[in-house]
Amino acid sequence: DDSQLFEYMSSSCNDLISMTNDLLAFSTITKNLPEKEKVDLNEIVTQVKSKLLEDHSSSSIKINIENELPVFNGHKSLFQQLFLNLFSNSIKYSKTNEPLVVNLKNELAEERNYKISISDNGMGIPLEYQAKIFDLFSKYFCAS
């Protein structure tokens, strides 16, 4: 009983630390945005992919990019964080019994508007939670 309680307390503390770090990162990013610069999403995805594969060398991870990603003016650091979070979540919530495959696809939605789709073969997010995943500080806890 004591060990279960300790495990629960430890897990809750880790969740609180993670939430605090996320809040700190969010406030720092939005407060001190640099000037917009040329953002090459191909370069960003390659860098993030290399870092993740280095950090998870024992894992079987494959990241496919179907076609060229756009280059535009924006905030490079925000896109680095975005792709790092998306790929990290794919890894974190991947199925343990099969290799992880992440697919990126770029489509021209309208003139000068791009639609970038990211999918993986992980556990997925139930339909009722999908509308809320981009809400600020929203988190879906899955029972893996």
Buried (B, 14 or more C-beta within 10 A) or exposed (E): EEEEEEEEEEEEEEEEEEEEEEEEEEEEEEEEEEEEEEBBBBBBBBEBBEBBBEEBEEEEBEBEBEEEBBEEEBBBBBBBBBBBEBBBBBBEBBEEEEEBBBBBBBEEEEEEEEEBEBEBBBBEBEEEBEEEEEEEEEEEEEEE
